[in-house]
Amino acid sequence: MLVPVPERYAVHKLIVATRRHQDGIGLEKIHKDRQQAYAIFEAMFDANEHATVAEAYLEAIKRGATWNEAIVKSLMAYCQDAIS
C-alpha cells in the first residue's frame, strides 16, 4: 500500500476541493477537504516542517496554471472563512 506524504496529500486536498460539485453533499466534501488540508498544514508547521510544506506547494504549482489556480482558490476560501 502506498501512503502519500502528508504535505503532498494536503496540497492534493486543496486541489480536489475546487473540483467538487457545488451541491449539498459536494459543499460538505469541499469543506471537509479544506479542513483536512489545513489540519495537516497546522500539524506540520507545529513540527517546524515549513520547508517541507513549501517544497510540496512549489512542486504543485510547477505542474501548471490549473493546479496553481486551484490551490490559490482553496487558500483564498480559507482566508474568507477565517474573516467571517
DSSP file with accessible surface (Angstrom, degrees, kcal/mol):
  #  RESIDUE AA STRUCTURE BP1 BP2  ACC     N-H-->O    O-->H-N    N-H-->O    O-->H-N    TCO  KAPPA ALPHA  PHI   PSI    X-CA   Y-CA   Z-CA
    1    1 A M              0   0  216      0, 0.0     2,-0.5     0, 0.0     0, 0.0   0.000 360.0 360.0 360.0 134.3    0.0    0.0    0.0
    2    2 A L        -     0   0  170      0, 0.0     0, 0.0     0, 0.0     0, 0.0  -0.856 360.0-166.7 -98.1 129.5    1.3    3.4   -0.9
    3    3 A V        -     0   0  114     -2,-0.5     2,-0.0     0, 0.0     0, 0.0  -0.970  20.7-127.4-115.8 124.7    0.6    6.2    1.6
    4    4 A P        -     0   0   75      0, 0.0     0, 0.0     0, 0.0     0, 0.0  -0.353  29.4-102.0 -69.9 151.6    1.2    9.8    0.4
    5    5 A V     >  -     0   0   66      1,-0.1     4,-2.2     4,-0.0     3,-0.3  -0.446  36.8-114.4 -68.4 146.4    3.4   12.1    2.4
    6    6 A P  H  > S+     0   0   70      0, 0.0     4,-2.6     0, 0.0     5,-0.2   0.874 110.7  52.1 -55.4 -43.5    1.3   14.5    4.5
    7    7 A E  H  > S+     0   0   30      1,-0.2     4,-1.9     2,-0.2     5,-0.2   0.900 112.3  45.5 -65.5 -37.5    2.3   17.7    2.8
    8    8 A R  H  > S+     0   0  122     -3,-0.3     4,-2.5     2,-0.2    -1,-0.2   0.885 111.8  52.5 -70.9 -37.8    1.5   16.4   -0.7
    9    9 A Y  H  X S+     0   0   80     -4,-2.2     4,-2.4     2,-0.2    -2,-0.2   0.921 108.6  50.9 -62.7 -41.7   -1.8   14.9    0.5
   10   10 A A  H  X S+     0   0    0     -4,-2.6     4,-1.7     2,-0.2    -2,-0.2   0.921 110.5  48.0 -63.5 -43.1   -2.7   18.3    1.9
   11   11 A V  H  X S+     0   0    7     -4,-1.9     4,-1.9     1,-0.2    -1,-0.2   0.924 110.5  53.0 -62.6 -42.1   -1.9   20.1   -1.3
   12   12 A H  H  X S+     0   0   98     -4,-2.5     4,-3.0     1,-0.2     5,-0.2   0.914 105.8  53.3 -58.4 -43.2   -4.0   17.4   -3.2
   13   13 A K  H  X S+     0   0   22     -4,-2.4     4,-2.1     1,-0.2    -1,-0.2   0.872 105.9  53.7 -63.4 -35.5   -6.9   18.1   -0.9
   14   14 A L  H  X S+     0   0    3     -4,-1.7     4,-0.7     2,-0.2    -1,-0.2   0.910 112.5  44.1 -63.3 -40.9   -6.8   21.8   -1.7
   15   15 A I  H >X S+     0   0    9     -4,-1.9     3,-1.1     1,-0.2     4,-0.5   0.944 112.2  51.0 -69.2 -47.3   -6.9   20.9   -5.4
   16   16 A V  H >X S+     0   0   32     -4,-3.0     3,-1.7     1,-0.3     4,-0.5   0.880 101.1  64.0 -59.3 -37.4   -9.7   18.3   -5.1
   17   17 A A  H >< S+     0   0    0     -4,-2.1     3,-0.6     1,-0.3    -1,-0.3   0.824 100.7  51.4 -58.9 -29.9  -11.8   20.8   -3.1
   18   18 A T  H << S+     0   0   25     -3,-1.1    -1,-0.3    -4,-0.7    -2,-0.2   0.611 106.4  55.2 -84.3  -8.9  -12.1   23.1   -6.1
   19   19 A R  H << S+     0   0  146     -3,-1.7    -1,-0.2    -4,-0.5    -2,-0.2   0.417  84.0 104.0-104.3   0.5  -13.2   20.3   -8.4
   20   20 A R  S << S-     0   0   76     -3,-0.6     2,-0.1    -4,-0.5     6,-0.0  -0.461  80.9 -94.5 -82.1 157.8  -16.2   19.1   -6.4
   21   21 A H        -     0   0  149     -2,-0.1     9,-0.2     1,-0.1    -1,-0.1  -0.364  27.9-128.3 -68.2 148.0  -19.8   19.8   -7.4
   22   22 A Q  S    S+     0   0  124      4,-0.1    -1,-0.1     5,-0.1     2,-0.1  -0.066  72.1 110.9 -91.4  34.2  -21.3   22.8   -5.7
   23   23 A D  S  > S-     0   0   89     -2,-0.0     4,-2.9     1,-0.0     5,-0.2  -0.317  88.1 -80.5 -96.0-173.9  -24.4   20.9   -4.4
   24   24 A G  H  > S+     0   0   51      1,-0.2     4,-1.6     2,-0.2     5,-0.1   0.933 129.4  35.8 -55.1 -55.1  -25.3   20.0   -0.9
   25   25 A I  H  > S+     0   0  114      1,-0.2     4,-2.2     2,-0.2    -1,-0.2   0.910 117.2  54.4 -68.0 -40.1  -23.1   16.9   -0.5
   26   26 A G  H  > S+     0   0    7      1,-0.2     4,-2.6     2,-0.2    -2,-0.2   0.900 105.6  52.6 -60.6 -40.3  -20.4   18.5   -2.6
   27   27 A L  H  X S+     0   0   86     -4,-2.9     4,-2.3     1,-0.2    -1,-0.2   0.897 108.6  50.6 -64.1 -38.3  -20.2   21.5   -0.4
   28   28 A E  H  X S+     0   0  139     -4,-1.6     4,-2.4    -5,-0.2    -1,-0.2   0.914 112.0  47.2 -63.4 -42.7  -19.8   19.3    2.7
   29   29 A K  H  X S+     0   0   98     -4,-2.2     4,-3.0     2,-0.2    -2,-0.2   0.872 109.0  54.3 -68.3 -37.4  -17.0   17.5    1.0
   30   30 A I  H  X S+     0   0    9     -4,-2.6     4,-2.4     2,-0.2     5,-0.2   0.950 110.9  46.0 -58.4 -49.2  -15.3   20.7   -0.1
   31   31 A H  H  X S+     0   0  104     -4,-2.3     4,-2.6     1,-0.2    -2,-0.2   0.926 113.7  48.9 -60.5 -44.1  -15.4   22.0    3.5
   32   32 A K  H  X S+     0   0  127     -4,-2.4     4,-2.5     2,-0.2    -2,-0.2   0.914 109.9  51.6 -63.8 -43.5  -14.0   18.6    4.7
   33   33 A D  H  X S+     0   0    4     -4,-3.0     4,-2.2     1,-0.2    -1,-0.2   0.934 113.3  44.5 -58.1 -47.9  -11.2   18.5    2.1
   34   34 A R  H  X S+     0   0   32     -4,-2.4     4,-2.7     1,-0.2     5,-0.2   0.911 112.0  51.7 -66.8 -41.1  -10.1   22.0    3.1
   35   35 A Q  H  X S+     0   0   91     -4,-2.6     4,-2.3    -5,-0.2    -1,-0.2   0.904 110.0  50.0 -62.2 -40.5  -10.3   21.3    6.8
   36   36 A Q  H  X S+     0   0   61     -4,-2.5     4,-2.2     2,-0.2    -1,-0.2   0.926 111.3  49.0 -63.4 -43.4   -8.2   18.2    6.4
   37   37 A A  H  X S+     0   0    0     -4,-2.2     4,-2.7     1,-0.2    -2,-0.2   0.941 112.4  47.2 -61.4 -46.4   -5.6   20.1    4.4
   38   38 A Y  H  X S+     0   0   23     -4,-2.7     4,-2.8     1,-0.2    -1,-0.2   0.883 109.9  53.2 -65.6 -36.4   -5.4   22.9    7.0
   39   39 A A  H  X S+     0   0   58     -4,-2.3     4,-2.3    -5,-0.2    -1,-0.2   0.914 110.9  46.7 -64.5 -41.3   -5.1   20.4    9.9
   40   40 A I  H  X S+     0   0   37     -4,-2.2     4,-2.5     2,-0.2    -2,-0.2   0.939 113.2  48.6 -65.1 -46.3   -2.2   18.7    8.2
   41   41 A F  H  X S+     0   0   24     -4,-2.7     4,-2.8     1,-0.2     5,-0.2   0.927 111.0  50.8 -59.4 -44.6   -0.5   22.0    7.4
   42   42 A E  H  X S+     0   0  121     -4,-2.8     4,-2.5     1,-0.2    -1,-0.2   0.928 110.8  48.3 -60.1 -44.5   -1.0   23.2   11.0
   43   43 A A  H  X S+     0   0   59     -4,-2.3     4,-1.3     1,-0.2    -1,-0.2   0.904 112.7  48.8 -62.7 -39.8    0.5   20.0   12.4
   44   44 A M  H  <>S+     0   0   20     -4,-2.5     5,-2.9     2,-0.2    -2,-0.2   0.891 110.9  49.4 -69.7 -38.1    3.5   20.3   10.0
   45   45 A F  H ><5S+     0   0   82     -4,-2.8     3,-1.9     1,-0.2     5,-0.2   0.910 108.3  53.9 -65.9 -39.9    4.0   23.9   11.0
   46   46 A D  H 3<5S+     0   0  124     -4,-2.5    -1,-0.2     1,-0.3    -2,-0.2   0.810 108.2  50.7 -61.6 -29.5    3.9   22.9   14.7
   47   47 A A  T 3<5S-     0   0   60     -4,-1.3    -1,-0.3    -5,-0.2    -2,-0.2   0.231 120.3-112.3 -91.6  13.1    6.6   20.4   13.9
   48   48 A N  T < 5S+     0   0  128     -3,-1.9     3,-0.3     1,-0.1    -3,-0.2   0.862  73.7 138.5  57.8  41.4    8.7   23.0   12.2
   49   49 A E     >< +     0   0   81     -5,-2.9     4,-2.0     1,-0.2     5,-0.2  -0.154  17.1 130.3-104.5  36.6    8.3   21.4    8.8
   50   50 A H  H  > S+     0   0   97      1,-0.2     4,-2.6    -5,-0.2     5,-0.2   0.903  71.2  50.9 -57.6 -44.1    7.8   24.8    7.0
   51   51 A A  H  > S+     0   0   75     -3,-0.3     4,-2.6     1,-0.2    -1,-0.2   0.882 107.8  52.9 -65.3 -36.6   10.3   24.0    4.3
   52   52 A T  H  > S+     0   0   37      2,-0.2     4,-2.0     1,-0.2    -1,-0.2   0.918 111.3  46.0 -65.5 -42.4    8.7   20.6    3.6
   53   53 A V  H  X S+     0   0   13     -4,-2.0     4,-2.4     2,-0.2    -2,-0.2   0.934 112.9  50.1 -64.6 -44.9    5.3   22.2    3.1
   54   54 A A  H  X S+     0   0   47     -4,-2.6     4,-2.9     1,-0.2     5,-0.2   0.907 108.9  52.5 -61.6 -39.9    6.8   25.0    0.9
   55   55 A E  H  X S+     0   0  133     -4,-2.6     4,-2.4     2,-0.2    -1,-0.2   0.918 109.6  48.2 -62.8 -43.2    8.5   22.4   -1.2
   56   56 A A  H  X S+     0   0    8     -4,-2.0     4,-2.1     2,-0.2    -1,-0.2   0.911 113.0  48.8 -64.6 -40.8    5.3   20.5   -1.8
   57   57 A Y  H  X S+     0   0   73     -4,-2.4     4,-2.5     2,-0.2     5,-0.2   0.947 111.8  48.1 -64.3 -47.3    3.5   23.7   -2.7
   58   58 A L  H  X S+     0   0   90     -4,-2.9     4,-1.4     1,-0.2    -2,-0.2   0.893 110.8  51.5 -62.4 -39.7    6.2   24.8   -5.1
   59   59 A E  H  < S+     0   0   59     -4,-2.4     4,-0.4    -5,-0.2    -1,-0.2   0.916 110.6  49.4 -62.9 -40.8    6.3   21.4   -6.8
   60   60 A A  H >< S+     0   0    4     -4,-2.1     3,-1.5     1,-0.2    -2,-0.2   0.920 108.6  50.6 -66.7 -42.8    2.5   21.5   -7.3
   61   61 A I  H >< S+     0   0   46     -4,-2.5     3,-1.4     1,-0.3     7,-0.3   0.788 100.7  64.3 -71.1 -21.4    2.4   25.0   -8.8
   62   62 A K  T 3< S+     0   0  177     -4,-1.4    -1,-0.3     1,-0.3    -2,-0.2   0.670  86.7  74.5 -70.3 -14.7    5.1   23.9  -11.3
   63   63 A R  T <  S-     0   0  152     -3,-1.5    -1,-0.3    -4,-0.4     2,-0.2   0.520 113.8 -82.3 -77.2  -6.5    2.6   21.5  -12.7
   64   64 A G    <>  -     0   0   31     -3,-1.4     4,-2.1     1,-0.1    -1,-0.3  -0.545  45.3 -65.2 130.1 170.3    0.7   24.3  -14.3
   65   65 A A  H  > S+     0   0   62      1,-0.2     4,-3.1     2,-0.2     5,-0.2   0.835 120.3  60.5 -62.8 -35.5   -1.7   27.1  -14.0
   66   66 A T  H  > S+     0   0   92      2,-0.2     4,-2.0     1,-0.2    -1,-0.2   0.935 109.4  41.5 -62.4 -46.4   -4.7   24.8  -13.3
   67   67 A W  H  > S+     0   0   84      2,-0.2     4,-2.4     1,-0.2     5,-0.2   0.923 115.4  51.0 -65.8 -43.9   -3.1   23.4  -10.2
   68   68 A N  H  X S+     0   0   56     -4,-2.1     4,-2.6    -7,-0.3     5,-0.2   0.935 110.8  48.3 -59.9 -46.2   -1.9   26.8   -9.1
   69   69 A E  H  X S+     0   0  129     -4,-3.1     4,-2.5     1,-0.2    -1,-0.2   0.896 111.0  51.1 -62.8 -39.5   -5.3   28.3   -9.5
   70   70 A A  H  X S+     0   0    8     -4,-2.0     4,-2.1    -5,-0.2    -1,-0.2   0.924 111.4  46.9 -65.0 -43.1   -7.0   25.5   -7.6
   71   71 A I  H  X S+     0   0    0     -4,-2.4     4,-2.5     2,-0.2     5,-0.2   0.943 113.7  47.5 -64.2 -47.6   -4.6   25.9   -4.7
   72   72 A V  H  X S+     0   0   60     -4,-2.6     4,-2.9     1,-0.2     5,-0.2   0.916 109.6  54.3 -61.4 -41.1   -5.0   29.6   -4.6
   73   73 A K  H  X S+     0   0  116     -4,-2.5     4,-2.1    -5,-0.2    -1,-0.2   0.925 110.8  45.3 -59.6 -44.9   -8.8   29.3   -4.7
   74   74 A S  H  X S+     0   0    0     -4,-2.1     4,-2.0     2,-0.2    -1,-0.2   0.911 113.5  49.3 -66.4 -41.5   -8.8   27.0   -1.7
   75   75 A L  H  X S+     0   0   63     -4,-2.5     4,-2.2     1,-0.2    -2,-0.2   0.904 111.1  49.9 -65.3 -39.1   -6.5   29.1    0.2
   76   76 A M  H  X S+     0   0  103     -4,-2.9     4,-2.4     2,-0.2    -1,-0.2   0.895 108.4  53.1 -65.8 -38.8   -8.5   32.3   -0.5
   77   77 A A  H  X S+     0   0   14     -4,-2.1     4,-2.4    -5,-0.2    -1,-0.2   0.904 108.2  51.2 -62.5 -39.6  -11.7   30.5    0.6
   78   78 A Y  H  X S+     0   0  103     -4,-2.0     4,-2.4     2,-0.2    -2,-0.2   0.932 109.3  49.8 -63.5 -43.6  -10.0   29.6    3.9
   79   79 A C  H  X S+     0   0   64     -4,-2.2     4,-1.7     1,-0.2    -2,-0.2   0.914 111.3  49.0 -62.5 -40.9   -9.0   33.2    4.4
   80   80 A Q  H  X S+     0   0  120     -4,-2.4     4,-1.8     1,-0.2    -1,-0.2   0.897 110.9  50.1 -66.1 -39.4  -12.5   34.4    3.7
   81   81 A D  H  < S+     0   0   90     -4,-2.4    -1,-0.2     1,-0.2    -2,-0.2   0.884 108.7  52.8 -65.6 -37.6  -13.9   31.8    6.1
   82   82 A A  H  < S+     0   0   71     -4,-2.4    -1,-0.2     1,-0.2    -2,-0.2   0.851 109.8  48.5 -67.5 -32.5  -11.5   32.9    8.8
   83   83 A I  H  <        0   0  144     -4,-1.7    -1,-0.2    -5,-0.2    -2,-0.2   0.865 360.0 360.0 -74.7 -35.9  -12.6   36.5    8.4
   84   84 A S     <        0   0  132     -4,-1.8    -3,-0.0    -5,-0.2    -4,-0.0  -0.166 360.0 360.0 -70.0 360.0  -16.3   35.7    8.6
